[in-house]
């Protein structure tokens, strides 16, 4: 028997649900070690700064993809 813990990507307010009160501090740590945001996952700390396009490419809000 095994238990698989899979986060629901559609959870509203996932930052609070997955990380809780330390989320703001985790954002500061991420900014310190990954200022360009290259380490991305859809539920990772700081991922709300990115927009996932229909073709799965990532962009920052307001940027133009060619």
N, C-alpha and C positions, 0 to 999 in steps of 0.2 A: 504494500500500500504506500502511496506517495501523496504528498500534498503540494500542489502547484499554486503559488500565490501570483496571480496575474492582475495587474492594475487595470482598471477600466479607463481607457483613454478619453471617454466622454464624461467623466466625473466632473460635475460643476465645482468650481473653486478647488481644483485639484491641488493647488499649492498648499492650502490649509489641510486638505484631506490626506495628502501623502507626506508632507513635511512638518506640518503643525507650526507652532509658535517660532521655531528657529529659522523659518524661511527667510526673513529679512537678513539675518546674520549670514546665512548660506549664500545669499545673493552677493553680499559684500566680499565673502571669501572667493566666490567664483570670479567676480570682477577683478580681484587682485591677481589670481592665477591664470585667468583666461579672459583678458580684456577684449579680445577680438571675437569671443564667442564661438571658437572653432569646435569645441566639444559640445555637440548637440545631440539631444534625444527629445522626443516630443513631450516627455514628462520630466525632463531634467531641470534643475534649478536654472533660471534665466531663459528658458526656451520661449517664453512668451514674447521675447524681443524679436523673434523671427516669425515669418509668415510662410507657410508651406503652400506652394502653388499646386495647381491641378496635376502638373507633370512631375510632382514630388521634389522640384527644386526649391531651395530656401532663398528667401530674400528678406531684407529689412524693409519695414513699412516705408512707402514712398520711393523705393528704388525701382528702376526700370530694368526688366530682364530682356535680353535680346535673344 
